[in-house]
Amino acid sequence: MDDSRNIVIIGGGVTGISCLYFLVNHPKFNRERDTITLFESSGIASAASGKASGFLSLEWHGPSTSSLASLSYNLHKQLADEYNGQQKWGYRSLDTWSIKADEKCTYPDKLSPDIEWIEPSIVEKVTRLGNKKNSAQVHPYKFCHAIFEEASKIANVNLVKGHVISVDENEVEYRLIGDDYAPDEDEEITSVEELHTIHSMEASHVIVAAGPWTPHLIPNLRICGARIHSITVDLPMRLNGNAVFSEIVYADGTIGAPEFYAREDELYVCGEFDDEPLPELSSETRIDQRRCQAIKECADHFHPVIRDSNVKVRQACYLPISNATGAPVIGKIGSSIYVAAAHGCWGITLGPGTGKVLSEMVLDGKVSSANIDLLDPEGSFV
Ligand SMILES: Cc1cc2nc3c(=O)[nH]c(=O)nc-3n(C[C@H](O)[C@H](O)[C@H](O)COP(=O)(O)OP(=O)(O)OC[C@H]3O[C@@H](n4cnc5c(N)ncnc54)[C@H](O)[C@@H]3O)c2cc1C
């Protein structure tokens, strides 16, 4: 009897890439006999997984994800140590702060001198939220690409630039989006019209890790996407590791609440949700330049050095959210289909842990590294 496996993963975001990495590293994955295929329709980390801030938190998780978060936070550290993540994907520990600012502040609080890009005189109240033991960061786009590369060194990964259109027990149907696919961020795939003939592939196991697009493949699963814009600013100095959740009262009495994440070579600033519908492909995500400009103008109030610096990147992506439980959906559906999606605002933190538990679910038949009982898909269907 041929018991070789062809494991299919749909989605090349942090969840799918982490599943790929931990599957090929699992002792029961037979590198000679088993095959593994990754379908990605728009490019590795083309969606939220490449555009998130990449903040990692050990502690800010509820009962359903705390075990997974602690596994995942430690795996991030191990991966960074093993592959020089400090250099390759900007892994570093952080201090985390809540800062209330007021342009008319009269009694400033004491601001850490490490945060050179906030004007101390406007800082009304500083509260420490995290320290270098429980907060860290990665550059998520670089992390996904590096982990994909490491997985590809271990096994022969079949990367298909294709849009999966249906998933069934032991089979997926898909359309190719171009023959010469390489995971290159400069490659442009812009329209569904480029999709053509329907192909099918047999699979021993199918893992759907398609972020907010997951319900397109698993109907009635209550997951949706919310668009968020962000920018990075090219400050003229090396930035220390700080994440800042801010509130500011401007001189005219209006308020703002940007989130800042200082990477060594740029300041990432995140805006708010809007209600722009999810496009068919991640590469069709529309960027509203006015929203990016509004984020920059808000950040400009925090320090002249921000005001005088240029925006490097203006981007938008969709946060994958469960509107059933608010928690990630991780588990088996049917006899050969698995789902790992809806990680909300913690998908980068939870990525490696999700990959690890999925690899156990698929190859051991049970999860041993974390307790994910409350993430079972059962309660997430309409
Ligand atoms: C602005 C912002 C900031 C964030 N900051 C943080 C943070 O600081 N820390 C943190 O932990 N998390 C953060 N997150 C959350 C995190 O980014 C997400 O939870 C995570 O990236 C989700 O990863 P994913 O792989 O599940 O989905 P995605 O990144 O959405 O990837 C899904 C992939 O599947 C592909 N795909 C979809 N359908 C198909 C199909 N039919 N066929 C083939 N391919 C398909 C898509 O092209 C896409 O590449 C942030 C999110 C946003 C939006």
The ligand as an SDF file (V2000), in Angstrom:
LIG
                    3D

 53 58  0  0  0  0  0  0  0  0999 V2000
   -2.2570   46.5670   10.2840 C   0  0  0  0  0  0  0  0  0  0  0  0
   -2.0500   45.2600   10.9920 C   0  0  0  0  0  0  0  0  0  0  0  0
   -1.1040   45.1740   11.9980 C   0  0  0  0  0  0  0  0  0  0  0  0
   -0.9060   43.9420   12.6640 C   0  0  0  0  0  0  0  0  0  0  0  0
    0.0420   43.8840   13.6370 N   0  0  0  0  0  0  0  0  0  0  0  0
    0.2630   42.6940   14.2740 C   0  0  0  0  0  0  0  0  0  0  0  0
    1.2550   42.6130   15.2750 C   0  0  0  0  0  0  0  0  0  0  0  0
    1.9240   43.5970   15.5920 O   0  0  0  0  0  0  0  0  0  0  0  0
    1.4350   41.4230   15.9140 N   0  0  0  0  0  0  0  0  0  0  0  0
    0.7040   40.3220   15.6090 C   0  0  0  0  0  0  0  0  0  0  0  0
    0.8990   39.2770   16.2480 O   0  0  0  0  0  0  0  0  0  0  0  0
   -0.2210   40.3590   14.6100 N   0  0  0  0  0  0  0  0  0  0  0  0
   -0.4660   41.5260   13.9570 C   0  0  0  0  0  0  0  0  0  0  0  0
   -1.4270   41.6110   12.9940 N   0  0  0  0  0  0  0  0  0  0  0  0
   -2.2250   40.4090   12.6620 C   0  0  0  0  0  0  0  0  0  0  0  0
   -1.5230   39.5210   11.6580 C   0  0  0  0  0  0  0  0  0  0  0  0
   -0.9490   40.2980   10.6500 O   0  0  0  0  0  0  0  0  0  0  0  0
   -2.5100   38.5120   11.0380 C   0  0  0  0  0  0  0  0  0  0  0  0
   -3.2850   37.8840   12.0300 O   0  0  0  0  0  0  0  0  0  0  0  0
   -1.7300   37.4600   10.2670 C   0  0  0  0  0  0  0  0  0  0  0  0
   -0.8570   38.0580    9.3490 O   0  0  0  0  0  0  0  0  0  0  0  0
   -2.6730   36.5060    9.5400 C   0  0  0  0  0  0  0  0  0  0  0  0
   -1.8640   35.6240    8.8360 O   0  0  0  0  0  0  0  0  0  0  0  0
   -2.4810   34.5180    7.8820 P   0  0  0  0  0  0  0  0  0  0  0  0
   -1.3540   33.7980    7.2690 O   0  0  0  0  0  0  0  0  0  0  0  0
   -3.4730   33.7140    8.6680 O   0  0  0  0  0  0  0  0  0  0  0  0
   -3.3350   35.3220    6.8040 O   0  0  0  0  0  0  0  0  0  0  0  0
   -2.8520   36.3360    5.6590 P   0  0  0  0  0  0  0  0  0  0  0  0
   -1.6460   37.0850    6.0290 O   0  0  0  0  0  0  0  0  0  0  0  0
   -4.0730   37.1000    5.2720 O   0  0  0  0  0  0  0  0  0  0  0  0
   -2.4310   35.3730    4.4760 O   0  0  0  0  0  0  0  0  0  0  0  0
   -3.3820   34.6170    3.7670 C   0  0  0  0  0  0  0  0  0  0  0  0
   -2.7370   34.2750    2.4230 C   0  0  0  0  0  0  0  0  0  0  0  0
   -3.5920   33.3740    1.7270 O   0  0  0  0  0  0  0  0  0  0  0  0
   -3.5670   33.7000    0.3490 C   0  0  0  0  0  0  0  0  0  0  0  0
   -4.8070   33.1790   -0.2100 N   0  0  0  0  0  0  0  0  0  0  0  0
   -6.0550   33.5270    0.1600 C   0  0  0  0  0  0  0  0  0  0  0  0
   -6.9550   32.8180   -0.5480 N   0  0  0  0  0  0  0  0  0  0  0  0
   -6.2500   32.0130   -1.3720 C   0  0  0  0  0  0  0  0  0  0  0  0
   -6.6260   31.0380   -2.3440 C   0  0  0  0  0  0  0  0  0  0  0  0
   -7.9180   30.7570   -2.5800 N   0  0  0  0  0  0  0  0  0  0  0  0
   -5.6680   30.3940   -3.0290 N   0  0  0  0  0  0  0  0  0  0  0  0
   -4.3390   30.6560   -2.7820 C   0  0  0  0  0  0  0  0  0  0  0  0
   -3.9350   31.5810   -1.8600 N   0  0  0  0  0  0  0  0  0  0  0  0
   -4.8790   32.2330   -1.1710 C   0  0  0  0  0  0  0  0  0  0  0  0
   -3.4880   35.2130    0.3410 C   0  0  0  0  0  0  0  0  0  0  0  0
   -2.9670   35.6880   -0.8850 O   0  0  0  0  0  0  0  0  0  0  0  0
   -2.5780   35.4940    1.5160 C   0  0  0  0  0  0  0  0  0  0  0  0
   -1.2190   35.5920    1.1270 O   0  0  0  0  0  0  0  0  0  0  0  0
   -1.6670   42.8050   12.3190 C   0  0  0  0  0  0  0  0  0  0  0  0
   -2.6070   42.9050   11.2930 C   0  0  0  0  0  0  0  0  0  0  0  0
   -2.8090   44.1180   10.6430 C   0  0  0  0  0  0  0  0  0  0  0  0
   -3.8430   44.1780    9.5590 C   0  0  0  0  0  0  0  0  0  0  0  0
  1  2  1  0
  2  3  1  0
  2 52  2  0
  3  4  2  0
  4  5  1  0
  4 50  1  0
  5  6  2  0
  6  7  1  0
  6 13  1  0
  7  8  2  0
  7  9  1  0
  9 10  1  0
 10 11  2  0
 10 12  1  0
 12 13  2  0
 13 14  1  0
 14 15  1  0
 14 50  1  0
 15 16  1  0
 16 17  1  0
 16 18  1  0
 18 19  1  0
 18 20  1  0
 20 21  1  0
 20 22  1  0
 22 23  1  0
 23 24  1  0
 24 25  2  0
 24 26  1  0
 24 27  1  0
 27 28  1  0
 28 29  2  0
 28 30  1  0
 28 31  1  0
 31 32  1  0
 32 33  1  0
 33 34  1  0
 33 48  1  0
 34 35  1  0
 35 36  1  0
 35 46  1  0
 36 37  1  0
 36 45  1  0
 37 38  2  0
 38 39  1  0
 39 40  1  0
 39 45  2  0
 40 41  1  0
 40 42  2  0
 42 43  1  0
 43 44  2  0
 44 45  1  0
 46 47  1  0
 46 48  1  0
 48 49  1  0
 50 51  2  0
 51 52  1  0
 52 53  1  0
M  END
$$$$
